[in-house]
Amino acid sequence: MVIVLFEGMNNINDVEKYKNKEVYFLREDLGDMEEDTFMYSEVVGYKVIDEEQGFVGTIQAVNDGAAHELILVEKRRWQYVHDPECEGLCHGV
């Protein structure tokens, strides 16, 4: 979660209209992030490689609206797999 402060809007009522809306910003505006952290948007397009099976697919999206994160991996054109984000299974990015 990211907490956003809108310049010139100091009252909660001024920003209510933006509740549950998508907000876009430049990555560099976030400042320094904690070590070993990343934005989900940074991994879209990455290849998923299994140590035993080899190439699995390409990350298309990360859904963080569920009870846990889901990674949408395109295996082949029009074939998708939703994998839970498995901390401890990812050995490198």
N, C-alpha and C positions, 0 to 999 in steps of 0.2 A: 504494500500500500504506500502511496505517496501522498503527502499532505501538501496542498497547493495554496499559496497566498496570491490572490489576484491584486495587481497593483491598482491602487485607487479605490479598492473595494474593502472597506474595513468593517462592514456590518454583515452579519450572516444572512440577512434578508436580501442583500444585494446579489449574493451568489447562489441563492436557492434555485434559480432557474437553470443552473448548470449541474444540479444534482442528477446523478445517474447518466450523465452525458460523457462522451469521449472527449478528452482534452489532449491536444498535441503540443509537444514542446521539443526543443532541441536537446539532444543527449548531453551536450556540454553545459546546459543550464542546471543540470542536477548536481554538479560539483563532484567531489570525490565520493566514491562509494566504498563501502567496507570491503576488505580483502576477501577474495573468493566469492563475490557476489556479481550478478549480471542482470541485465534487463532481458525479459523473455524475447523481445523483438530482436535482440542481438543473435539469437540462435536460429531464427527462421532462415531456411536455405542451407543449413548445415547438413552434412551427410551423417546418417546413423550407421555405425559399423559394429557388428557383433563379432566378438573374438573368435567364435566358432563358425558362424555362418557367413561372415564377410558383410558386404553391403546389404543393408536392410531397406533403406529408403532415405527420403529427404524430409526434414522437418518443415511443415507447412504453416503451423500455428501452435500456440500454447494457450489453452483455456484454463484460466485460474478462477473461474466462477463456481466451480463445483466444490465438493468437500475437500478435494485435493486437486493438484494440477494435472491436466491431461495434455499429452504431447500428441499432436496430429502428425502422423508420418505417412507420406505418400510412398507406397511400395512400388507401384506401377501406375501408369496413367489411369485415373479413375478408381484406383484401389487404395483405400486408406485404412490405417490402423490407429486406434486411440490407445496409447500406452500411458499408464499412470507415470507421473514423474517419479522416478525411483532413485531417491538419494542413496548413495552407496553403490549403485550399479554403474553410474557414469564415472569412468576413470579418466576422462580428459575431454577438454573442449578445444 
